[in-house]
């Protein structure tokens, strides 16, 4: 990894984005080092030179993705925001900032939900569990649940939003090329629809 990390940041990002896109589109098993090399514009030998094995590269991307998400949220998330839906919108904007740095990261993270290859299954399961815990903390720690109508479970609302987001991504014709602004506009409309129907009148 030292040889890869010694590369200029721009070169690193080119290789990272190529790998994220390849794994995100085809999954672990069907992605080859040749696919990544072609997408990155480098030789297959250089990919092996930097990472050693396909699995090592995949695990690096798992660590990179998890650490980047945590870092961005630690820097930009405002825990003083107690409104549930405003937190969701804030979290979405932070995710957009990550996607702009690595456009294919959303596709890569989404593909992990469906990854079944035994070589990496334990690692993907661990990251998804960690992500679920982190997501719950962001959504619920210090959140004002009193704005919801009686009988509404915020955790169920969160589950609905996650299912919507994952379903939206899975239905994209090309999960590595899409209109971020259009996607976020539609997501905001859904968030506002839920807020208008699930919050008490005085909080609208």
N, C-alpha and C positions, 0 to 999 in steps of 0.2 A: 504493500500500500504506500510505502514511502515514495516510491518512484512515481506513482500516480499523483500523490499529494504535492509533489515537487513541480508538477506542471503548472503553467499559467492558469489562472482561474477560468478564463474563457475556454481554454482547451478542456479543462475538467468538466465544465458545464456542458460542452458539446457531447462528450462521451456519456455523461450522466443522463442527459435528456434522451440520447439515442437508446440507452439501456432501459430507461423508464418506459419509453414508448414501445420498445420491442416486447418487454415482459408484460406491459399493460395490455397490449393488443393480443398477444398469443399465449400468455401464461408461461410458467417456468419450463415445463417439459418441452413445449413446442418451439421455444426460443433457442436459437443457436448463437454461439459466439460469432459466427459468420454474419448473422443477421445484424447483430449489434455493431460489428466492425464496419459493415457497409453503410449503416445508418449514420455512424460517426465519422465516416470518411477516413478511417485508418485501417491498418492491416489486422488480420486475425491474430497474428503473432504478437502485435503490440497490446492487444486486449489481454492476452495471456500473460504478457510481460508485466502489465500493471496489476492484474488481479489474481493470476494463478489459475483459478478455476471459475466455471460459470456459477457454481454455488457461492463461492466467496464474493463474487460480484453482486449476486442477488442479496446476500446477507448485508453487504455494505449499503445497498440501496434501502433495505429495511431500516437499518440504523440511521442512515441519513434522513430518511423521511420522518421517522419518529422524532429525532432530535430537532429537526427543522420546525416541525409543528409545535413542539413544546417551547422552543426558543422564541418563535414568532408570537405565540400567545402570551408568554411570560413578559415580553417586551410591550405588547400592544393592547392586551386585554385590560379593560377597566372594571375592576370588581365593584366599583361604586355604582355601576349600572345595575339596578335591582329588578328592573322590568324584564320578565322572561323573554318576551318577543324582541325587545331591543337588544338583549344579549345574543339572541340567535342571529340578528342582523349584524351585530358587531363581529361575531365569530365568523360569519360568512365573508365579511370584508377582509378579515385576517387571512382566511383561506385563499381568497383571490390574490392577495399579495404574494402568497407562497406559489400559487399557480403561475403567476407572471414570471417568477424566477425560474421555475421548472414546469412548463406547460403540461408535461405528460405525467406529473406526479399524481394527479387526481385519477387518471386511468390506472396507474400502477397500484395505488391504494385500493381502488375499487376491485381490481382483479384479484387482490388477496382474499377477498371474501369467498371467492370461488376456487381458490387454489387447493388442490388435493394431492399434489405430488409429495410423497413421503420424505423426500430429501429436504424439503423446506417447510413442511406442514407445521411442525412444532414451533418454528420461528414466526410464521405468519399468525398462528393462533395466539402466541404470546403478545405480539404487537397489537393485534385486534383487541385483546382483552385489556391491554394497557390503554389503548385508545378509547375504549368504552368507559373505563374508569375516569380518564382525563376529561372526556366529554361530559360526563355526569357532574363532575366537579365544577366545570365551567358553567354549566346550565343551572345548577341548583344551589351551590354554596352561596348563601346570602341573598338568594332570590326571593322576591316578595310574592309568595303564593296566594296572598289574600286578594289579589286582583281577579283571580279566576272565579267564575260562578261556582256556587255550591255543587259539590259532587263531581267536579272536573279534576282528574288526576293529571298533574303536570308531566309526570313521567310517561304516561300514555301519549300525551301530546308530543313529547320529545320523540318517542318511538315512531309516531306517525310521520314526523318531519324527516327523520333519518331514513325511513322506508321510502318516502317520496324522493329524497335526494338520490338515494342509491338506485331507485327505479328509473329516475330521469337519466342518470348517467348510463345505465345499462341499455337504454333504448336509443342512445345516440348512434347514428350511422357510423360515425368515426369518433371514438372516444378520445382521440388525441388532437382532433381539430374541431373546435366548436366555438360558438360566439359566447364568450364569458358574460358580456354585458346582458345579452338577451336571456341567458340562463338565469342570471341573478335577478333580472327584472321579473321574470315569471315566478321565481322562488319567493321574492318579496310580496308579490300579489297573493300567493298562497298563505304566507305568514300573516299578512294583513287580514285575509279572509278568516283565518282561524282566530285571530285576536278579536275581531269584531263580533264573532259568534260565541267566544268562550270567556271573554272578560265581562265583569259586571259593568253595567251601563255607565256608572260614574267615572270609570277609568278609561273610557273611550274618547 
